[in-house]
């Protein structure tokens, strides 16, 4: 899977995710220990977020900060509004 992904010039992370889905409970069920899978998934997410944080460009964050803040607040308001309206119907 790794060789295929590299040949297609995609990030290796895509191969990791594809193999995880393929051998995990959602695929061929070669790995069935849910507790160990959950622990490895949590560690993997922590490492991924750490690596993303290391590569984060602070100048780029300062440049897109106001737009990201406005978009995030808009999404939050949208979600709260429609969630509240949906709860009223139930």
C-alpha positions in Angstrom: 0.0 0.0 0.0 2.9 2.3 0.8 4.6 1.8 -2.5 1.3 2.5 -4.3 0.7 5.7 -2.4 4.2 6.9 -3.1 3.9 6.1 -6.8 0.7 8.1 -6.9 2.6 11.0 -5.1 0.3 11.1 -2.2 1.2 11.5 1.5 2.1 8.3 3.4 -0.6 9.1 5.9 -3.2 8.1 3.3 -1.6 4.6 3.2 -1.7 4.3 6.9 -5.4 5.2 7.1 -6.2 2.8 4.2 -4.4 -0.1 5.8 -6.0 0.6 9.1 -9.4 0.5 7.6 -8.6 -2.6 5.6 -7.3 -4.7 8.4 -9.5 -3.3 11.2 -13.0 -4.2 12.3 -14.5 -2.3 9.4 -12.6 -4.2 6.8 -11.2 -7.8 6.8 -11.3 -8.0 10.6 -7.7 -9.2 10.8 -7.3 -7.1 14.0 -10.1 -7.5 16.5 -8.8 -6.2 19.8 -10.9 -3.0 20.2 -9.1 -1.8 23.4 -5.7 -1.9 21.8 -7.0 -0.3 18.6 -8.6 2.5 20.6 -5.4 3.1 22.5 -3.3 3.1 19.3 -5.8 5.4 17.6 -5.6 7.9 20.5 -1.8 7.9 20.5 -1.8 8.2 16.7 -4.0 11.3 16.8 -1.9 12.9 19.5 1.3 12.3 17.5 -0.4 13.6 14.3 -1.5 16.8 16.1 2.0 17.3 17.5 3.5 17.0 14.1 1.0 19.4 12.6 1.9 21.9 15.4 5.6 21.6 14.6 5.0 22.5 11.0 2.6 25.3 11.7 3.7 28.7 10.2 2.9 31.4 12.7 3.0 34.1 10.0 0.3 32.2 8.0 -1.8 31.8 11.1 -1.6 35.6 11.8 -2.6 36.3 8.2 -5.7 34.0 8.1 -6.6 34.5 11.8 -9.4 36.9 11.5 -11.0 35.0 8.6 -10.7 31.7 10.5 -12.2 33.2 13.6 -15.2 34.7 11.8 -15.7 31.4 10.0 -15.4 29.3 13.2 -17.9 31.6 15.0 -20.3 31.5 12.1 -20.2 27.7 12.1 -20.7 27.6 15.8 -23.7 29.9 15.6 -25.1 27.9 12.7 -24.7 24.6 14.6 -26.2 25.9 17.8 -29.2 27.4 16.0 -30.1 24.4 13.9 -29.3 22.0 16.8 -31.7 24.0 19.0 -34.4 24.1 16.3 -34.0 20.3 15.8 -34.3 19.7 19.5 -37.5 21.7 19.7 -39.1 19.4 17.0 -38.2 16.2 18.8 
